[in-house]
Amino acid sequence: MKPLETENYKFFQHKACEFFPCHQVKNEDNFNCLFCYCPLYALGDGCGGNFKYTENGVKDCSGCGLPHSPGGYDYIMDKFGDIIELVKK
């Protein structure tokens, strides 16, 4: 298989989205929409993001920009093994 010449698949923006950007950021040009819904949500405390739990016990990720950051794709892909293990249970 030929090595990839770019890594464009790791970044996507949908600036026409009504919610763009869905988190406050300093630079919208670096905001990655690829993981609009974070696949690490199911990991609870093990996701590694900046989250809190509401009084009702719901995980609130509104303070987390990890999946939308420049290194977010690689971070999420590194944690995918944890998601697979969770699904096996």
N, C-alpha and C positions, 0 to 999 in steps of 0.2 A: 504494500500500500504506500502510495506517495505521501510524504510528509506534507502537512498543511503549511501554506505560505502565510496565512493570517490567522487571527483568532477572533474574527468578527462574529462568530457564532456565540460568543460569550456575552455579547452586548446587544440590547434592543431598546429602543425608546418609542413610546406611543404618546407623543405630545398632544394629540387630538383627544386623548382620554379626558373625561370630565374631572378626574381625580388627580391628574398629573400636576406636580408630583404629589404622591400620596403621603409623603413625609417631608418635613422641613429640611432643606439642604442648603448648603452655601453655594453650590454650583450645579445648576440643573443640567448642564451639558454632560456631567458625569453620572447622572441618575439612570440606573439600569432597571428597565421594566421587565426583563426576562423572567424573573421569578415574582410575578405580580402577587401571587399567594405563596408565601414561603413554605417550601416542602419540609422545613425543619420544625414547624409549629408542633407537630406530633411528638417531638422529642422532649417536650416540656422543659424542665430545668436544664436538660442536656444540650439545648440548641446552641448556646454560646452567645446569644444576642442580648440586647439591652431591652428586657421586658419586665413586666410586673403582673401580678395577679390582682384582679378586681376583688371587691368584697364578696362577690358571688362566686369566686373561684375561677373566673374566666381569664385566660392568658391574654394580656393586652400588649401587643407588639407595636403600638403607635410610636413609641420612643426608639425603635430599632430601625436602623438603616442598613444593616449588614447585607441583606440580599440585594440591595440596590447600589451598593458601593462598588468601586472599581475591582476589588478583589473578591467580591461576593460570589461570583460563579465558582471560582476555585475552592473557596471555603465550603460552599454547599456540596460540591462534588466530593470533597474530602470527607464530609460527614455522611455521605450516602450509605456507607456501610452500616452506620448506626440505625438508619431508617430500615434497611433490609432486616437487621436483627430484630427490630421492633415488630415488623410485619410477621416474622417467623413465629413469634409468641402467640 
